[in-house]
Structure formats: C-alpha cells, structure tokens
C-alpha cells in the first residue's frame, strides 16, 4: 500500500502522462503491488500501456515528464516505467521504451513481471492486465528464470569486486531465493518472504540480517572488514545454491 507521498507522486505521474502520450492503462508491479513496499527504499515499478508506439517528440516529452517529477518529488528517482504499445505486448523478448535510473532506455517486460501483473498487478489507470496482457505460460516463466540465473547471476560470481556493494549482495541473494521458490513451488514471493527462505536454505545469517536491516530497519555504517567478509560469505553460498537450483529445474 502506498504512503501519502508515494500516492501523490503516482497521481501526478498519471496525470502528466495523459496529455503527453496515448495512454490506455497504467499498472504497478513489484513491491508496491505485492504489499512489501518500503517508501524511499523500494523501487516503483510501473508499466504504461500506449495505444501506439511513441513518436520521437513524445519520447522527448516523456523524458521531460520524469525530469520535472524529479524536481518536485525526490522519490521520483525510484520510479521506473516501461511504455509498451498495446500491439507489442505479445512477445516477452521484445524490448520497450523504458525510463529507469533517470534515463530512457529499452528493455523487455519479463515473464516474471508479466506473472506479477496477472497475479496482483495494481491498476493506476485504465484497463486491467487481464484485458490487455497475454498470459505467461509456466514454461516461459521457468525458461526465463533459469536463463537469468545461468547467463547473468552465475557469471557475475566471477567478479568478486562487485559483491562488496550492497545492491549486488541484496539483489543476488533475494533473486536466487525468489527464483528457487518459483521454480520449485510455482509461486512468486516477496522480498520479505525471500529473506525467510534464505534462512531456511542455510544462507549466512549475518548477511541475511544485514539485508533485513537495510530494507526494514535502521542500518549503521559498515566497516571495510565486514564488507569484504560479507562478499566472501555471499559468494560461497550463492555458487552452489545457484547451481543446485538450475540443475533441479533442468532435470524436471
């Protein structure tokens, strides 16, 4: 559920989009839709469905909409939104115009995002995901998750310098736990549930508690010794865990 400031940002965002692009629907997924939203810490993951692809002039307007929101709402730096045309929603591999990390880029609406939207997507404007978004098959979901683990997360373990950063530790462990839950049980879980799952999977509890404090508590400053030790513990756990999850999925 959105707090007052977040709701004000979302309302202003939808209002600003309507004269700028041919908006059909706006949806939220991720933590906001799933009930695990933490203001100022969670991203705001949105999809805005358009009646047709943006023109070059409209792309420029979109950038101006996001930049102007950022001048009023510091929280707007957390707002990420993809802009698919309604006629281009059928292919999960297709990349769509997206505002993320305070710039325009192109990226796909993944099978995980699509399953979230169908399962608990939050309608901010217009028609529902069930009206417009083709359903995701179980095979599409499994194939995407396995490929993501194999081609992104597993190779990332060969770059230990990355794992001294909070974001790599947090996303690496949470993604692996959430992937395991989906592959083994066919369900999507929140980041809070993923932390509990990590404990059951034997993840180093000092690292799990460290993530929990940054997401839900008031973390203190981390010293270099702990940062390096945390990286070692994370890598030692993730290597066999990812391999086990992938092997199990491929053997099913």
N, C-alpha and C positions, 0 to 999 in steps of 0.2 A: 504494500500500500504506500502511495506517495505521501510525503510530508507536504506542508503548505508551500514551501519554496519550490520544491520539485514540481508540484502541480501547477504552480504559476508559470514555471518555465515551459512545461508541456503545453499548457493552454496558449501561451504566447507563440510558441513554435508552430502549432497547428494553424493558428490564426494568420501567422506570417506566410505560411506555405500556400494557403488557398489562392491569394491573388498572384502568386509567383509561378506556380506550376499547375498542370491539370490534375489536381488531387482527387483520387477516388476513395482512398482509405489510408488510415494511419494506425499502426499497431505497435505495441511494445512486447518484447520477449525478454529473455534473460531474468535477472534478479528481480526487476520491478514487477514483471508479470508472475514470477514464480513465488513471490512472497518472502524473498530473502534480501530485499533491497536495503542498503545501508547508505543514507544520504552523505554525499561527499566522498564516499569510498567506492561504491558500486558505479559501474558504467550505466548509462541509459541507452539501452539497445532498442532501436526503433526501425520500422520499415514503413515507408511511404509509397503506396502504390499509385502510379500515374496512368492516365488514360492513353498516353503515348510517350515515346522517349523524349527526353528534354532536348530542346534546341541549344545551340551554343550560348545564346543570350540568356536562356533560362538557367543553364548551368552557372553562369556568372551571377545571376540573381540568387541562386541557392547559396553560393559562397558568401554573398553579402548578407543573406538572412542569418546564417550561422555566425558570421563575424559580428553582426550587430547584437545578436543574443549574448555573445560572449562579453560584450562591453557592459551589459546590464546584469547578467547572471554569471558569476564565476563558475557555477555548476555546469554551465553550457560546455565547458571543456571536456566533460564526461559524456556528452551527448553524441552518439554515433547513429547515423541513419543511412540506410540504403534506399535507392529510388528506382525500383524496377518498373518497367511498363507492364501493364496488365497482360499484354500479349506475349510477354517474355518470361512468364513465371513457371513454365512447364519444365525447364531444364535446370537441375540443381548445379550443373557445371558452369552455367552462363554467368559471366561477371556483370555486375550492375554498378552504375554510378553510386558512389558512397561517400559520405562525409564522415571521416574518422580521424582522430588525433589531430583535429583542427586543420584538415586539408581534404580536398577532393581526390578520390582515387576510384579504382574499380575493383570489386571483389564479389564472389558469389554469395547467395543465400543458401547456406549449407543445409544438408539433411537434418542436422541437429536443430538448427534454428527453425526449420520448417515443422519438425515434430513438436517443438515447443509452442509454436504458433497455433497448431491444431489442438494441442493438449490444454494449454492455458493462456494463449495469447490475449493480451488486453487491448480492446478496441478503443482507440482515442478519437477516431473519426471515421464515418462512413461504413462501408460494408465489412463483413467479418472474414477471417481467414478461410472458414469453411466455404464461403461464397466464391472465393477467387483463387485460392492456392491449391494446386493439385496435392493430393495426399502423398506421404512418403512411405514407400514400402519398407518392410523390415530388412530386406536385402540391401537396399540403398543406404539405410542407416548403418548397418553393420560394415558394409564396404567402406563407407566414408570414415568411420571411426578407426578401423584397422589401418587404412591408408594414412590417416593423420598420425597415428602412433608410429607407424613404420617409417614414414618419409619425413616427418617433421620432428617429433619428440625424441625418437631413438637417436637420430644423427646429432641432435642438439646436445646429447650427453657427452659427445666427443669434444665439446668446447667448455671446459671447466670454468673458464673465466666468466662465462655468462651467469653461472649459478651462485655467484656472490651477490647478485641483485635480487631484491625482494620479489620482483614481478616474476622472475623465472622460477624461483622456489615455489611461490604461491600457485601460479598457473600450472606448472609442471605436475605438482602433486595432486592438485584438485582435478585437473583434466584427467589424469590417469585413474583416479578413484571414480570419477563420474563415468568414464569410458567403461571401466570394469562393470559398474552397475548396469549400464545399458546393454552391454554385450552378454552378461550372464543372466540378467533378470528381465531385460526388455523394457526397463523404465528409466526415466530421466530423474536425476536427483539434484537438489540444491547444493550450494557450496557448504552450507551448514551440515547437511547430511553427508557430504563428501568428507568433511573433517572427521565425523564419527566413523565413517567407513575406513578411513586411513588408519585410525586407531585399531580397528578390528583386523586390518590387513598386516599389522605389525610394523607400521611406519614409525620412525623415531619420534617418540612423544615430545621431546624437547622442540623438534621442528614443527610438529602439529600444533603445539601450544603457541609457538611463535607466530604462526599464521593466524591462529584464532585471535590472538591479542591484536594483531594489526587490522583484522577485519571487524572485530566486535568489541575490543577493549581499548585501553589507552597505553600503547606500547612506549617503552622507554628507548633511549638511544642504544644501538647495538655496537659493541666494540669489534675491532678487526678480528680478534681471535675467534669470537663466536661466529662472525660472518663466514670465515674460512671453514670452521668446523661444521657449520650448518650446510655448506656446499658439499663437503665430503659425505656427510650423513645422507643428504638428499640423493646424490649420485649413486651411492652404494645401495640405496633402497630402490631407486627407480629402474636401474638397469635390469635386474632380474624380474622385477614386477611387470614392466612393460613387455618383456619377452614372454613371460608366463601368460599374460592376458591375451597377447596376439596369438601365441601358439594354441591356446584353448579355443579362441574364436575361429581360427583356420581349420581346426580339426573337427568342428561341429558340422 
